[in-house]
Amino acid sequence: MKNNFLNSTLTVITILLLAGCASMTQAPTTPPSATVRIREWSAAYYGSAAAGKGTLYFNGRRHHFTISGLGIGGMGVQQISATGKVYNLHNLSQFSGTYHGISTGLTLIEGKMHAKLTNGSGVVMYLAAETEGIASSIGARAFEVSLTD
């Protein structure tokens, strides 16, 4: 009886957290400063690690970057293909750095993920991703982004 109550309570809390985090990862309707495409791999077992590459489209030019990160929350392995909008990017030097944020998603063979990431320069990325694998993602993340050209 006690176990059923605990499981039900944890399920309700998880649903509420997913709903709350999903609303925080919605991009504004204003035009972005730039856009990004990211391809990465992620593995998690309460803690998570991710690595990948991306392209920033800023001022009519393409700039390549790497992304690697750590986080808390989630389980499983997945491949992530994300696109996103970038806000508050006024010059290219503001893009590189450490981004912090939250992500939510569920992958059962194929799935979706949303994330909002902010760096120390105030640059904000809102990402929407298609995922492949078996994983759940909800929690805090930190990513290091470095321009490669």
GROMACS elastic network, one bead per residue, 0.5 to 0.9 nm:
[ bonds ]
;  ai    aj funct       b0    kb
    1     4     6  0.52594   500
    1     5     6  0.64332   500
    1     6     6  0.87613   500
    2     5     6  0.52294   500
    2     6     6  0.62540   500
    2     7     6  0.86958   500
    3     6     6  0.50897   500
    3     7     6  0.61052   500
    3     8     6  0.85383   500
    4     7     6  0.51162   500
    4     8     6  0.60546   500
    4     9     6  0.84919   500
    5     8     6  0.51478   500
    5     9     6  0.60721   500
    5    10     6  0.86182   500
    6     9     6  0.51002   500
    6    10     6  0.61703   500
    6    11     6  0.85944   500
    7    10     6  0.51768   500
    7    11     6  0.61572   500
    7    12     6  0.87121   500
    8    11     6  0.50917   500
    8    12     6  0.62705   500
    8    13     6  0.86726   500
    9    12     6  0.52142   500
    9    13     6  0.62125   500
    9    14     6  0.86268   500
   10    13     6  0.50897   500
   10    14     6  0.60919   500
   10    15     6  0.86594   500
   11    14     6  0.51326   500
   11    15     6  0.62747   500
   11    16     6  0.86967   500
   12    15     6  0.51802   500
   12    16     6  0.62299   500
   12    17     6  0.86346   500
   13    16     6  0.51429   500
   13    17     6  0.61206   500
   13    18     6  0.86104   500
   14    17     6  0.51072   500
   14    18     6  0.61353   500
   14    19     6  0.86262   500
   14   138     6  0.89854   500
   15    18     6  0.51594   500
   15    19     6  0.62196   500
   15    20     6  0.86348   500
   16    19     6  0.51571   500
   16    20     6  0.61320   500
   16    21     6  0.85529   500
   17    20     6  0.50878   500
   17    21     6  0.59631   500
   17    22     6  0.83892   500
   17   138     6  0.82234   500
   18    21     6  0.52104   500
   18    22     6  0.59791   500
   18    23     6  0.87424   500
   18   104     6  0.65161   500
   18   105     6  0.81876   500
   18   138     6  0.71649   500
   19    22     6  0.52212   500
   19    23     6  0.65640   500
   19    24     6  0.89911   500
   20    23     6  0.54885   500
   20    24     6  0.66304   500
   21    24     6  0.50974   500
   21    25     6  0.64593   500
   21   102     6  0.72956   500
   21   103     6  0.72828   500
   21   104     6  0.65769   500
   21   114     6  0.88655   500
   21   115     6  0.87570   500
   21   138     6  0.80886   500
   21   139     6  0.87749   500
   22    25     6  0.53456   500
   22    26     6  0.69787   500
   22   103     6  0.81042   500
   22   104     6  0.65915   500
   22   105     6  0.87848   500
   22   114     6  0.70186   500
   22   115     6  0.83031   500
   23    26     6  0.57413   500
   24    27     6  0.84922   500
   24   102     6  0.84658   500
   24   115     6  0.85210   500
   24   116     6  0.73951   500
   25   102     6  0.77081   500
   25   103     6  0.75033   500
   25   104     6  0.84255   500
   25   114     6  0.60766   500
   25   115     6  0.53646   500
   25   117     6  0.87239   500
   25   126     6  0.64156   500
   25   127     6  0.78059   500
   25   128     6  0.87846   500
   26   114     6  0.79953   500
   26   115     6  0.83090   500
   26   116     6  0.77465   500
   26   126     6  0.68973   500
   26   127     6  0.86289   500
   27    30     6  0.85032   500
   27    84     6  0.87254   500
   27    85     6  0.72971   500
   27   116     6  0.81683   500
   27   125     6  0.83606   500
   27   126     6  0.55804   500
   27   127     6  0.82590   500
   28    31     6  0.80879   500
   28    32     6  0.84919   500
   28   126     6  0.88618   500
   29    32     6  0.85686   500
   31    34     6  0.87182   500
   31    85     6  0.86154   500
   31    87     6  0.82600   500
   32    35     6  0.71110   500
   32    85     6  0.57310   500
   32    86     6  0.55041   500
   32    87     6  0.51138   500
   32    88     6  0.79407   500
   32    89     6  0.86351   500
   33    58     6  0.71070   500
   33    59     6  0.82662   500
   33    85     6  0.76379   500
   33    86     6  0.56489   500
   33    87     6  0.50802   500
   33    88     6  0.63740   500
   33    89     6  0.56529   500
   33    90     6  0.73062   500
   34    56     6  0.70505   500
   34    57     6  0.56009   500
   34    59     6  0.73903   500
   34    84     6  0.86931   500
   34    85     6  0.61736   500
   34    87     6  0.68962   500
   34    88     6  0.89826   500
   34    89     6  0.72607   500
   35    55     6  0.84192   500
   35    56     6  0.59614   500
   35    57     6  0.52388   500
   35    58     6  0.69331   500
   35    83     6  0.74160   500
   35    84     6  0.56009   500
   35    86     6  0.54541   500
   35    87     6  0.87447   500
   35   125     6  0.85023   500
   36    54     6  0.69013   500
   36    55     6  0.55594   500
   36    57     6  0.60555   500
   36    58     6  0.87549   500
   36    82     6  0.79793   500
   36    83     6  0.55851   500
   36    84     6  0.51741   500
   36    85     6  0.64188   500
   36    86     6  0.72076   500
   36   125     6  0.83780   500
   36   127     6  0.83942   500
   37    53     6  0.85508   500
   37    54     6  0.53763   500
   37    55     6  0.52832   500
   37    56     6  0.67642   500
   37    57     6  0.84792   500
   37    81     6  0.74874   500
   37    82     6  0.56559   500
   37    84     6  0.65555   500
   37   127     6  0.88603   500
   38    52     6  0.71230   500
   38    53     6  0.58373   500
   38    55     6  0.65548   500
   38    56     6  0.87793   500
   38    66     6  0.88886   500
   38    67     6  0.83998   500
   38    80     6  0.77149   500
   38    81     6  0.58172   500
   38    83     6  0.63277   500
   38    84     6  0.84257   500
   38   129     6  0.87539   500
   39    51     6  0.85368   500
   39    52     6  0.55491   500
   39    53     6  0.55912   500
   39    54     6  0.61269   500
   39    79     6  0.75632   500
   39    80     6  0.56819   500
   39    82     6  0.63993   500
   40    50     6  0.66364   500
   40    51     6  0.53655   500
   40    53     6  0.63906   500
   40    54     6  0.83511   500
   40    67     6  0.79302   500
   40    68     6  0.85344   500
   40    78     6  0.85799   500
   40    79     6  0.59576   500
   40    80     6  0.51917   500
   40    81     6  0.67194   500
   40    82     6  0.84288   500
   41    49     6  0.83801   500
   41    50     6  0.55034   500
   41    51     6  0.56635   500
   41    52     6  0.63055   500
   41    77     6  0.76308   500
   41    78     6  0.59314   500
   41    80     6  0.60138   500
   41    81     6  0.89642   500
   42    48     6  0.69721   500
   42    49     6  0.56895   500
   42    51     6  0.67874   500
   42    52     6  0.88465   500
   42    69     6  0.89544   500
   42    76     6  0.81456   500
   42    77     6  0.57262   500
   42    78     6  0.53736   500
   42    79     6  0.63553   500
   42    80     6  0.74560   500
   43    47     6  0.84688   500
   43    48     6  0.55717   500
   43    49     6  0.55527   500
   43    50     6  0.65065   500
   43    74     6  0.87164   500
   43    75     6  0.72423   500
   43    76     6  0.57395   500
   43    78     6  0.65350   500
   43    79     6  0.89408   500
   43   135     6  0.81944   500
   44    47     6  0.54317   500
   44    49     6  0.63937   500
   44    50     6  0.86699   500
   44    71     6  0.84666   500
   44    72     6  0.83008   500
   44    73     6  0.75826   500
   44    74     6  0.56758   500
   44    76     6  0.51733   500
   44    77     6  0.63844   500
   44    78     6  0.89440   500
   44   135     6  0.77828   500
   44   136     6  0.85160   500
   44   137     6  0.83331   500
   45    48     6  0.62983   500
   45    72     6  0.86605   500
   45    73     6  0.75469   500
   45    74     6  0.61552   500
   45    76     6  0.63948   500
   45    77     6  0.89199   500
   46    71     6  0.85075   500
   46    72     6  0.58564   500
   46    74     6  0.51925   500
   46    75     6  0.58661   500
   47    70     6  0.73429   500
   47    71     6  0.56323   500
   47    73     6  0.56664   500
   47    74     6  0.68606   500
   47    75     6  0.78559   500
   48    69     6  0.80125   500
   48    70     6  0.54257   500
   48    72     6  0.59413   500
   48    73     6  0.70303   500
   48    74     6  0.69878   500
   48    75     6  0.77214   500
   48    76     6  0.89276   500
   48   141     6  0.83354   500
   49    68     6  0.75549   500
   49    69     6  0.56114   500
   49    71     6  0.65372   500
   50    67     6  0.78959   500
   50    68     6  0.54151   500
   50    69     6  0.50775   500
   50    70     6  0.64737   500
   50    71     6  0.86522   500
   50   143     6  0.83461   500
   51    66     6  0.77047   500
   51    67     6  0.56499   500
   51    69     6  0.64465   500
   51   143     6  0.89420   500
   52    65     6  0.87834   500
   52    66     6  0.59060   500
   52    67     6  0.52389   500
   52    68     6  0.63631   500
   52    80     6  0.89614   500
   53    64     6  0.74645   500
   53    65     6  0.58175   500
   53    67     6  0.57806   500
   53    68     6  0.85920   500
   54    63     6  0.84442   500
   54    64     6  0.58085   500
   54    65     6  0.52428   500
   54    66     6  0.61057   500
   54    67     6  0.73083   500
   55    62     6  0.63947   500
   55    63     6  0.55886   500
   55    65     6  0.61092   500
   55    66     6  0.86991   500
   56    61     6  0.80740   500
   56    62     6  0.56710   500
   56    63     6  0.50274   500
   56    64     6  0.62226   500
   56    65     6  0.74456   500
   56    86     6  0.89458   500
   56   147     6  0.89760   500
   57    60     6  0.65270   500
   57    61     6  0.56698   500
   57    63     6  0.64905   500
   57    64     6  0.89410   500
   58    61     6  0.54768   500
   58    62     6  0.65655   500
   58    63     6  0.76188   500
   58    89     6  0.86966   500
   58    91     6  0.88567   500
   58    92     6  0.78285   500
   59    62     6  0.84928   500
   63   147     6  0.70184   500
   63   148     6  0.76147   500
   63   149     6  0.61900   500
   64   146     6  0.86387   500
   64   147     6  0.58942   500
   64   148     6  0.55803   500
   64   149     6  0.59624   500
   65    96     6  0.84292   500
   65   145     6  0.66830   500
   65   146     6  0.53416   500
   65   148     6  0.50016   500
   65   149     6  0.74158   500
   66   144     6  0.80500   500
   66   145     6  0.57820   500
   66   146     6  0.54011   500
   66   147     6  0.65398   500
   66   148     6  0.69306   500
   67   143     6  0.64162   500
   67   144     6  0.56393   500
   67   146     6  0.66799   500
   68   142     6  0.84478   500
   68   143     6  0.54158   500
   68   144     6  0.53888   500
   68   145     6  0.68692   500
   69    99     6  0.89701   500
   69   141     6  0.70372   500
   69   142     6  0.54459   500
   69   144     6  0.60244   500
   69   145     6  0.87308   500
   70   140     6  0.87547   500
   70   141     6  0.59161   500
   70   142     6  0.55428   500
   70   143     6  0.65848   500
   71    74     6  0.86814   500
   71   139     6  0.71204   500
   71   140     6  0.55666   500
   71   142     6  0.60426   500
   71   143     6  0.85136   500
   72   138     6  0.81304   500
   72   139     6  0.56574   500
   72   140     6  0.56199   500
   72   141     6  0.66020   500
   73   136     6  0.84567   500
   73   137     6  0.64501   500
   73   138     6  0.55577   500
   73   140     6  0.70393   500
   73   141     6  0.87347   500
   74   135     6  0.70657   500
   74   136     6  0.50673   500
   74   138     6  0.57034   500
   74   139     6  0.70432   500
   75   134     6  0.83197   500
   75   135     6  0.53578   500
   75   136     6  0.54161   500
   75   137     6  0.68180   500
   76   107     6  0.87679   500
   76   133     6  0.77503   500
   76   134     6  0.55260   500
   76   136     6  0.65403   500
   76   137     6  0.85630   500
   77   107     6  0.89582   500
   77   132     6  0.84764   500
   77   133     6  0.58634   500
   77   134     6  0.57767   500
   77   135     6  0.55373   500
   77   136     6  0.87223   500
   78   107     6  0.74508   500
   78   109     6  0.87521   500
   78   131     6  0.63000   500
   78   132     6  0.53358   500
   78   134     6  0.61619   500
   78   135     6  0.62291   500
   79   130     6  0.84378   500
   79   131     6  0.55998   500
   79   132     6  0.51899   500
   79   133     6  0.64737   500
   80   112     6  0.88354   500
   80   113     6  0.83954   500
   80   129     6  0.62480   500
   80   130     6  0.60112   500
   80   132     6  0.67203   500
   81   128     6  0.84961   500
   81   129     6  0.53748   500
   81   130     6  0.53724   500
   81   131     6  0.63759   500
   81   132     6  0.87504   500
   82   113     6  0.84610   500
   82   114     6  0.87961   500
   82   127     6  0.61268   500
   82   128     6  0.55096   500
   82   130     6  0.63573   500
   82   131     6  0.84125   500
   83   126     6  0.84381   500
   83   127     6  0.56846   500
   83   128     6  0.56900   500
   83   129     6  0.63307   500
   83   130     6  0.89216   500
   84   125     6  0.64845   500
   84   126     6  0.53331   500
   84   128     6  0.60722   500
   84   129     6  0.84030   500
   85   124     6  0.82049   500
   85   125     6  0.57246   500
   85   126     6  0.53994   500
   85   127     6  0.67465   500
   86    89     6  0.68798   500
   86   123     6  0.69809   500
   86   124     6  0.56500   500
   86   126     6  0.65824   500
   86   127     6  0.88049   500
   87    90     6  0.87254   500
   87   122     6  0.84758   500
   87   123     6  0.57991   500
   87   124     6  0.51586   500
   87   125     6  0.65068   500
   87   126     6  0.84037   500
   88    94     6  0.89627   500
   88   121     6  0.85188   500
   88   122     6  0.64097   500
   88   124     6  0.65785   500
   89    92     6  0.72010   500
   89    93     6  0.88594   500
   89    94     6  0.64042   500
   89    95     6  0.68600   500
   89   121     6  0.85388   500
   89   122     6  0.79998   500
   89   123     6  0.55508   500
   89   124     6  0.80229   500
   90    93     6  0.86517   500
   90    94     6  0.72931   500
   90   123     6  0.88003   500
   91    94     6  0.59087   500
   91    95     6  0.77470   500
   92    95     6  0.56647   500
   92    96     6  0.80587   500
   93    96     6  0.65322   500
   94    97     6  0.77175   500
   94   119     6  0.85930   500
   94   120     6  0.86406   500
   94   121     6  0.58924   500
   94   122     6  0.82751   500
   94   123     6  0.70427   500
   95   119     6  0.80356   500
   95   121     6  0.79250   500
   95   123     6  0.68178   500
   95   145     6  0.76544   500
   95   146     6  0.80662   500
   95   147     6  0.78932   500
   96    99     6  0.87733   500
   96   119     6  0.83165   500
   96   144     6  0.76546   500
   96   145     6  0.51128   500
   96   147     6  0.61416   500
   97   119     6  0.63610   500
   97   120     6  0.72577   500
   97   121     6  0.83000   500
   97   143     6  0.81650   500
   97   144     6  0.57157   500
   97   145     6  0.53208   500
   97   146     6  0.66016   500
   98   118     6  0.81134   500
   98   119     6  0.55050   500
   98   120     6  0.69876   500
   98   142     6  0.67109   500
   98   143     6  0.55259   500
   98   145     6  0.62462   500
   98   146     6  0.89127   500
   99   117     6  0.55033   500
   99   120     6  0.72653   500
   99   123     6  0.85855   500
   99   124     6  0.83590   500
   99   125     6  0.87887   500
   99   141     6  0.80970   500
   99   142     6  0.55350   500
   99   143     6  0.50519   500
   99   144     6  0.63194   500
   99   145     6  0.73881   500
  100   116     6  0.82030   500
  100   117     6  0.52369   500
  100   118     6  0.54002   500
  100   119     6  0.63314   500
  100   120     6  0.88024   500
  100   140     6  0.74166   500
  100   141     6  0.57103   500
  100   143     6  0.64830   500
  101   115     6  0.71488   500
  101   116     6  0.55400   500
  101   118     6  0.62689   500
  101   119     6  0.88806   500
  101   139     6  0.83839   500
  101   140     6  0.57026   500
  101   141     6  0.53870   500
  101   142     6  0.65865   500
  101   143     6  0.87145   500
  102   114     6  0.84738   500
  102   115     6  0.56991   500
  102   116     6  0.58619   500
  102   117     6  0.68636   500
  102   138     6  0.72445   500
  102   139     6  0.55435   500
  102   141     6  0.57862   500
  102   142     6  0.86829   500
  103   113     6  0.69780   500
  103   114     6  0.55987   500
  103   116     6  0.67027   500
  103   117     6  0.85497   500
  103   137     6  0.65442   500
  103   138     6  0.55203   500
  103   139     6  0.58986   500
  103   140     6  0.67465   500
  103   141     6  0.72180   500
  104   112     6  0.85647   500
  104   113     6  0.55947   500
  104   114     6  0.55279   500
  104   115     6  0.65479   500
  104   136     6  0.78431   500
  104   137     6  0.51026   500
  104   139     6  0.69724   500
  105   111     6  0.73501   500
  105   112     6  0.56686   500
  105   114     6  0.64269   500
  105   115     6  0.87865   500
  105   129     6  0.89596   500
  105   131     6  0.87474   500
  105   135     6  0.81860   500
  105   136     6  0.58774   500
  105   138     6  0.65103   500
  106   110     6  0.84810   500
  106   111     6  0.57852   500
  106   112     6  0.62917   500
  106   113     6  0.67575   500
  106   131     6  0.83524   500
  106   134     6  0.79256   500
  106   135     6  0.59937   500
  106   137     6  0.61413   500
  106   138     6  0.86205   500
  107   110     6  0.53182   500
  107   112     6  0.66175   500
  107   113     6  0.81878   500
  107   130     6  0.88858   500
  107   131     6  0.62024   500
  107   132     6  0.63691   500
  107   133     6  0.60338   500
  107   134     6  0.50862   500
  107   136     6  0.60975   500
  107   137     6  0.84122   500
  108   111     6  0.62196   500
  108   131     6  0.88161   500
  108   132     6  0.74693   500
  108   133     6  0.62327   500
  108   135     6  0.66904   500
  108   136     6  0.84713   500
  109   131     6  0.79725   500
  109   132     6  0.53181   500
  109   134     6  0.56515   500
  109   135     6  0.86505   500
  110   130     6  0.72605   500
  110   131     6  0.54895   500
  110   133     6  0.63502   500
  110   134     6  0.78571   500
  111   129     6  0.83065   500
  111   130     6  0.58805   500
  111   132     6  0.63839   500
  111   133     6  0.82001   500
  111   134     6  0.87679   500
  111   135     6  0.89690   500
  112   128     6  0.73709   500
  112   129     6  0.55458   500
  112   131     6  0.55729   500
  112   132     6  0.86793   500
  113   127     6  0.80250   500
  113   128     6  0.59251   500
  113   129     6  0.50178   500
  113   130     6  0.65689   500
  113   131     6  0.69862   500
  113   137     6  0.77432   500
  114   126     6  0.75520   500
  114   127     6  0.55875   500
  114   129     6  0.62686   500
  115   125     6  0.79115   500
  115   126     6  0.58525   500
  115   127     6  0.50812   500
  115   128     6  0.67206   500
  115   129     6  0.84794   500
  116   124     6  0.70444   500
  116   125     6  0.57237   500
  116   127     6  0.63553   500
  117   123     6  0.82615   500
  117   124     6  0.56208   500
  117   125     6  0.51237   500
  117   126     6  0.65588   500
  117   127     6  0.81598   500
  117   141     6  0.82341   500
  117   142     6  0.81958   500
  117   143     6  0.83831   500
  118   121     6  0.81563   500
  118   122     6  0.61998   500
  118   123     6  0.56105   500
  118   125     6  0.64140   500
  118   126     6  0.89280   500
  119   122     6  0.55137   500
  119   123     6  0.54987   500
  119   124     6  0.67031   500
  119   125     6  0.88112   500
  120   123     6  0.73668   500
  121   124     6  0.89401   500
  131   134     6  0.88826   500
  131   135     6  0.89986   500
  132   135     6  0.86102   500
